[in-house]
Structure formats: C-alpha cells, structure tokens
Amino acid sequence: MHDTIVVGGGIMGCTVALHLARAGQRVLLLEKGGLCMQASGVNAGTLSIQIKRAALIPYALRGWELWRDARDWLGSDAGFHQTGGLSLAFTDEEAAMLTERMEARKRNGAPVEMIGANRAHELEPGLSDKPVLASWCALDGYASSNELGNSLRGALARAGVQVREFTALDGLEREDGQYVARSAAGLQRARRVVLAGGVWLETLLRRDFGIAIPLTCRVNQVSVTERLPPILHRVLGVATGLLSLKQSRNGTVIIGGGWQGKGDAERGGTEVIPENLVGNLRLASYAIPALREARVVRTWLGVEGSTQDEMPIVGALPGAPEAYVIGGVRGGFTIGPFMGKLLAQHMLGQEPEMPIFDPARAIVPTSAAA
Ligand SMILES: Cc1cc2nc3c(=O)[nH]c(=O)nc-3n(C[C@H](O)[C@H](O)[C@H](O)COP(=O)(O)OP(=O)(O)OC[C@H]3O[C@@H](n4cnc5c(N)ncnc54)[C@H](O)[C@@H]3O)c2cc1C
C-alpha cells in the first residue's frame, strides 16, 4: 500500500514524487518508458525567462532559481549554465511586437531591458547586421535535458520513491476508498493518485476518470550541429518566438524554436517536415551567419500537450477524490520543477507558494471532445 501513485516520469511527475517522498510519503512512480525519455528529456533545454507568457513569469523565475540551485535538491547541476539571453527583432513590425511583449513581461517581474543593435552586438559579437532592436535578460541560460532522467533517478532513489520504469499504467479503479492501479507490475493500491502523463494526459483522464480535457499535441523540432569553435555566447530567441539557439559547452549548437514536425500523441513525432527544417535553419543563420558553414548532425522531434488556453493544469481533479493532475505547461522544462513543488505543497495540506491552476476550467463535456 502506497500513499500516492504518480503516473508519468517526466519532469512534472518526478518532481511531485520527490517532494512528496521527502515529506515522508510512500510514493510509487509508474513510467511507461524510461524517466524523462519524452518531452522532459528531448527538449532544447532553454531556460529563458523573457520568452515565457507574462502570466507565468513569476513561476518561471522560481523555476529558474530551482535550476540554479539544482545541486541542492537534485544532487547535480544538470548542466545549468547562465549565459544571459537576447530576443531579436529584424523589422520595425517585429520591434513593436517585441517591445509590447516585453513590457507585459516586465510588469510581471521579468528582469528584461530593451537594447539597441549596437549593444546587442557587444553582448553577442557573432550576430548578423540584421537585428534592429533586442531585449536582454541576464538570467537566461540553459540546462542539459538529456542528463535530467539520470539525475532524477538518483534523487528519487535517495528519497525512497519506488520507481517502476517501462511499466505503463494500464487502468485505474477505485475500490474501498483507495485507487487500484493495474500495470505489468500487478495491482498496486494507494490513497491518492497523480496523473503527470504529458501529452497522454488527455487519454489517461478520459479512460480512467471519464473526464475530457482536450490537449493540442505539439510536435516540436530540435536540431544539433557538429562541434564548432565558439560562435555564440548567449541564448538567442526572436520576437516571433520561432527560434531558440545556444552553443553547448562541447561546441555543438542546439537549434529549436517550436517549428513543427509530423506526428501525434499516439505515435510521437514521426517525420520532419523538410520546409520547416529549412526554415528553422535559415532563421538561425540569419541571426548568426557563422552557422551557414555548420553541418547539422541530427534533427529530432518531441511531443508536448498544450491546453486550449495554453495555461497549466495543476491541482485536484473535480469529482474524483484524492486524484490530482499536473501538465499542460508550455516551457515546462524551465517551470516544471516549481510546478511539481507547488502540487506537492497543495497535496501535503500546505499553502502553495503561488496559486495553482485549477484543472476544472479546462474540462469540456465528454460529447464535445469526442
Ligand atoms: C522538442 C521540445 C522542445 C522543448 N523545448 C523546451 C525548452 O527549450 N525550454 C522549456 O522550458 N521547455 C521546452 N519544452 C517543453 C517541456 O519539455 C515540457 O513542457 C515538459 O518537459 C513537460 O513535462 P511533463 O512531465 O509534463 O511531460 P513528459 O516529459 O512528456 O512526461 C510525461 C511522461 O508520462 C509518461 N506516461 C504517459 N502515459 C503513461 C502511462 N499510461 N503509464 C505510465 N507513464 C505514462 C510518458 O512516457 C512520459 O515520460 C520543449 C518540449 C519539446 C517536446
């Protein structure tokens, strides 16, 4: 018998499990693959405050602090690197858009300043002559998403969480005031359950609770170049949000920005769309001309789920006793560790440090979602 069964071993599920276990709870985590093998382990690793939605800036700042202090709670720095970041505008129209978006983010606490093209070149000498305006955030940086699963596996083991990898939740029933989870590991009982299934949350909620929360499946593309001499020192983005660019310490450049590939929640990312790959690489070399000479060694796709209002769902499931959900967080690599902490605080009967995000608002009648 466990206190809580957590379903899904991405950044959300693992951090909730960690905080619950550290508070003395007996926690079982079921993950259908390996820890952080989906969105949480294949993302571009950008920890950028300035590109987050204005309403989520206070959460992103707390998420960023947790990354900075990762050694304390994770036992590893997870490749955290604070480089500072620039968002670039290439036209007057983009400059107006960037200014407006950054004003809203500044009002919510983002430490961002607008700077001219000359100052942007001082901060990033490899920039092309195309930017007309930029925003600068000294906090921006990145961490290594592909290290996260290993780091979390160690932290969860030390906290006493029972982790079952390659063990999908096949079904969930309620019996005698407890949840009974069915998986290849047999039947497991717990007082509470947390669904942290990423883009698969929609299926889990419908199958096990008859609740419909539609999630749009985004199939994001990321590319990595060969190792290059230092050509880039900051994390770069653009006003439209269609670029994320950074050079890792090993010299490779990671190119992302949410360009879409083919795929869906059931099959994952299946195919790169050639024009989207070319568009992403063109935009990257438009910002940093040295990239024109770089060879891309790999492009991959990862899937994430976003709610209709693109805001997180973090909290108790209405009408389902002791059942909780966490997901739908855009930019969830940055914010995820804090969201996990908030849900754990709520479940432990503490006042969460910041308001959580009631899933009830995202529920639609089952017939409407069918
Ligand atoms: C390609 C890409 C690039 C991104 N880049 C960035 C970025 O640079 N910066 C940033 O901040 N954010 C980024 N994001 C967003 C971020 O990665 C996600 O918001 C975050 O990782 C979501 O975490 P999660 O735990 O909710 O989901 P996931 O990491 O997808 O974890 C959900 C887990 O649930 C498991 N699961 C599902 N069904 C079951 C079941 N029946 N039984 C057991 N387990 C189950 C899955 O196997 C999966 O491991 C990116 C996302 C993608 C896809």
The ligand as a Tripos MOL2 file, in Angstrom:
@<TRIPOS>MOLECULE
LIG
   53    58     1     0     0
SMALL
NO_CHARGES

@<TRIPOS>ATOM
      1 C1         11.0800   19.1730  -28.5880 C.3       1 LIG1
      2 C2         10.6910   20.0130  -27.4150 C.ar      1 LIG1
      3 C3         11.4480   21.1420  -27.0870 C.ar      1 LIG1
      4 C4         11.1440   21.8840  -25.9430 C.ar      1 LIG1
      5 N1         11.9920   22.8780  -25.5730 N.ar      1 LIG1
      6 C5         11.8220   23.4860  -24.3630 C.ar      1 LIG1
      7 C6         12.7720   24.4230  -23.9010 C.ar      1 LIG1
      8 O1         13.7880   24.6790  -24.5570 O.2       1 LIG1
      9 N2         12.5570   25.0200  -22.6970 N.ar      1 LIG1
     10 C7         11.4520   24.7320  -21.9300 C.ar      1 LIG1
     11 O2         11.3070   25.3160  -20.8580 O.2       1 LIG1
     12 N3         10.5360   23.8100  -22.3440 N.ar      1 LIG1
     13 C8         10.7070   23.1780  -23.5260 C.ar      1 LIG1
     14 N4          9.8040   22.2290  -23.9500 N.ar      1 LIG1
     15 C9          8.6460   21.9170  -23.0890 C.3       1 LIG1
     16 C10         8.9900   20.8910  -21.9840 C.3       1 LIG1
     17 O3          9.8870   19.9050  -22.4380 O.3       1 LIG1
     18 C11         7.7070   20.2390  -21.4700 C.3       1 LIG1
     19 O4          6.7860   21.2650  -21.1070 O.3       1 LIG1
     20 C12         7.9230   19.3610  -20.2450 C.3       1 LIG1
     21 O5          9.0340   18.5130  -20.4090 O.3       1 LIG1
     22 C13         6.6680   18.5280  -19.9910 C.3       1 LIG1
     23 O6          6.9230   17.6690  -18.9060 O.3       1 LIG1
     24 P1          5.8700   16.5470  -18.4870 P.3       1 LIG1
     25 O7          6.4480   15.8190  -17.3360 O.co2     1 LIG1
     26 O8          4.5190   17.1660  -18.3340 O.co2     1 LIG1
     27 O9          5.7330   15.6070  -19.7900 O.3       1 LIG1
     28 P2          6.6790   14.4360  -20.3400 P.3       1 LIG1
     29 O10         8.1090   14.7490  -20.2090 O.co2     1 LIG1
     30 O11         6.1570   14.0790  -21.6950 O.co2     1 LIG1
     31 O12         6.3880   13.2390  -19.3400 O.3       1 LIG1
     32 C14         5.1750   12.5310  -19.3250 C.3       1 LIG1
     33 C15         5.5060   11.0830  -19.0570 C.3       1 LIG1
     34 O13         4.3100   10.3400  -18.8380 O.3       1 LIG1
     35 C16         4.5440    9.0190  -19.3080 C.3       1 LIG1
     36 N5          3.2710    8.3130  -19.4800 N.ar      1 LIG1
     37 C17         2.2740    8.6080  -20.3550 C.ar      1 LIG1
     38 N6          1.2820    7.7010  -20.2490 N.ar      1 LIG1
     39 C18         1.6430    6.8360  -19.2820 C.ar      1 LIG1
     40 C19         1.0540    5.6540  -18.7200 C.ar      1 LIG1
     41 N7         -0.1200    5.1610  -19.1510 N.pl3     1 LIG1
     42 N8          1.7340    4.9910  -17.7320 N.ar      1 LIG1
     43 C20         2.9290    5.4420  -17.2850 C.ar      1 LIG1
     44 N9          3.5360    6.5260  -17.8040 N.ar      1 LIG1
     45 C21         2.9110    7.2150  -18.7810 C.ar      1 LIG1
     46 C22         5.3050    9.2640  -20.6090 C.3       1 LIG1
     47 O14         6.0190    8.1050  -21.0280 O.3       1 LIG1
     48 C23         6.2250   10.4220  -20.2400 C.3       1 LIG1
     49 O15         7.5110   10.0050  -19.8390 O.3       1 LIG1
     50 C24        10.0330   21.5170  -25.1300 C.ar      1 LIG1
     51 C25         9.2290   20.4280  -25.4930 C.ar      1 LIG1
     52 C26         9.5610   19.6700  -26.6040 C.ar      1 LIG1
     53 C27         8.7180   18.4690  -26.9450 C.3       1 LIG1
@<TRIPOS>BOND
     1     1     2 1
     2     2     3 ar
     3     2    52 ar
     4     3     4 ar
     5     4     5 ar
     6     4    50 ar
     7     5     6 ar
     8     6     7 ar
     9     6    13 1
    10     7     8 2
    11     7     9 ar
    12     9    10 ar
    13    10    11 2
    14    10    12 ar
    15    12    13 ar
    16    13    14 ar
    17    14    15 1
    18    14    50 ar
    19    15    16 1
    20    16    17 1
    21    16    18 1
    22    18    19 1
    23    18    20 1
    24    20    21 1
    25    20    22 1
    26    22    23 1
    27    23    24 1
    28    24    25 2
    29    24    26 1
    30    24    27 1
    31    27    28 1
    32    28    29 2
    33    28    30 1
    34    28    31 1
    35    31    32 1
    36    32    33 1
    37    33    34 1
    38    33    48 1
    39    34    35 1
    40    35    36 1
    41    35    46 1
    42    36    37 ar
    43    36    45 ar
    44    37    38 ar
    45    38    39 ar
    46    39    40 ar
    47    39    45 ar
    48    40    41 1
    49    40    42 ar
    50    42    43 ar
    51    43    44 ar
    52    44    45 ar
    53    46    47 1
    54    46    48 1
    55    48    49 1
    56    50    51 ar
    57    51    52 ar
    58    52    53 1
@<TRIPOS>SUBSTRUCTURE
     1 LIG1         1 GROUP 0 **** ****
